[in-house]
């Protein structure tokens, strides 16, 4: 769980008995390694900076980073912990999460092979966020694809050019 706000942690929608990681640290679950990294948000509430976590997940020879609802650039320490990431899940919609412009700076720092944008404008949602189309346009010549689901193995990862995969319903 990246943070504990209304927009996150809908555990009631998950079936079965999930293993919930809600704190920083190193965890191993069924040959999957998860590194929870403390990454407080820039925005604050009445108690100061909002507690937040980002995650590096290692499975099947790949490294995945999930930045949750991060609303700022990465610190040097966070960047070091996210080195050699293959797949980056990153918020791009602005407002309460990082903007497309900040997301592009983070992507340039991490240099992932695949980017999966999150937290952007979706029809029917009242929150004001930037569109994923605007994010893809900002990336320029980067290949952007839409998919209902994204299944990948290490050998399927792009070798040279970065790929942006937008997950649709």
N, C-alpha and C positions, 0 to 999 in steps of 0.2 A: 504494500500500500504506500503510494507516494506521499499522500497527505490526508488529513482528516477533515474534509470540507464537503459541502453538499454535492459538488460535481464529481466526487470520487468515492471509491470504496463501496460499491453497490454489491456487497457480498451476498445479499439475499437473492440475487439473480444467478448466482453460481451454484450449480448442482454438485452433489457429491460431498466430499470432505476435503476441500482444498487446504494446502499448507500455506498459511498466511504469514508473510514476512512484513512486519510493520516497524522495523527498527534497523538502524545501521548495523553492519557486521557481515560476516562470511557464513554462508549456509550451503549445505549440500543436500539435495533432495532427489533421489532416484537418478543418480549420475548427472544431475544438472547442478552447476555451481552458480550461486547468486551472491553478488556483492552489493549490499545496501550501503549507500553513501549519503551521509548527512549533507543536505544542500538547502539551507533556509531560503525562503523566497525573499525577493526585494520588497514586495508589498507587505504591509503589516496589518495586524489587528490590534485590539486594545492591549494585548500582552507583548507587543513588539513584532519582530520578524516571525512569519508563519513557518512552523516546522514542516519540512519537506524532505523527501528522499528521492534519489535517482538510483537506478539499478544497472549493473553490468551482469549479464547472464551469459554463462559459457555452457554450450551444449553442442554435441556432435561436431566438434572442431571449429565452431563458429562463436564469435563474440557479438552479443546484442546489447545495445544500450537503450534504456527507456528513461526519458527525461521527465516524464509525468507532466506536471503543470508548471514547469520552471519558467520564470518570468525575467530571466537575466542571462548574461553570458556566464560561461563556466569560469571558476577560479583556476589558478595554475594547478593546485592540488587535485581538484576534480578532473581536470583535463588529463593529468598524469594517470589517474585511476581508470580513465576511459580510453587509454591508448590501444591501438590496433583493433578498433571496433569495426566489424564487418557490416552490421545492420544498425542504423540509428533511427529510433522512434522519437520524433521531436515535435513539440507544439509549435504552430506557425501562425496562429490567428490574431495575435496582439491582444489588447485589452488586459485581461488578467494573466495571460501567458506571454511568452516572448513574441515579438513581432516577426514578420517574414525577414526583415532586414537583420535583426539579431540572430535569427535562426540560420541565416546564410553565413554569418560570421562564425557561429559554432560549428556548422558543417565544414567550413574551410579549415578550422582548427583540428577537427577529428578526422576528416578525410575518409568517411565510410564508403563502402562499395554500394550499399543500398540505403536509401532514406525513405522512411515511412512517415509522412506528415500526420499530425494529430491536432485536435482542438482547433478547428477552423469552422467557418460558416457552413451550416447545413440548413437547407430549406426546412422551415417549420420550427426552428429553434429560435427563441426570442433573444438570446444573448447576441450582442454585437461583436462579431469577429470578422477578420479578413477571410477571403476565399482561398481555397487551395489553388485555384487557377491563377490567382495573382502571385502566389508563391512560386508556382511552376514557371510563370512568365519571368519572374525575377531571376530564376536560375539560368535563363537563356537557353543554350543549346543542349542542356541536359535532357536525357530521355525520360519522359514521364509516361507511366502506364497506369490504367485503372484495373482493379481486380476485385472480385468478391471475397477471395481469400488468396493468401500468398504462401505457397509451400516451396521451400528451398532447401537444397543441400549445399555443402561447401563447394562442391564442384560446379554448381549452377551459378555461383556468385559471379558478377561481372569482373573481368580481369582488369580492364583499363578504365572505361567510362563509368561514371556513377549512374545508378538507376534510381528513379523516384517511383515508388509504388503507392498509389492512393487507393486505400481500401474503401469499397463502396458497399452499400447494403444489398 
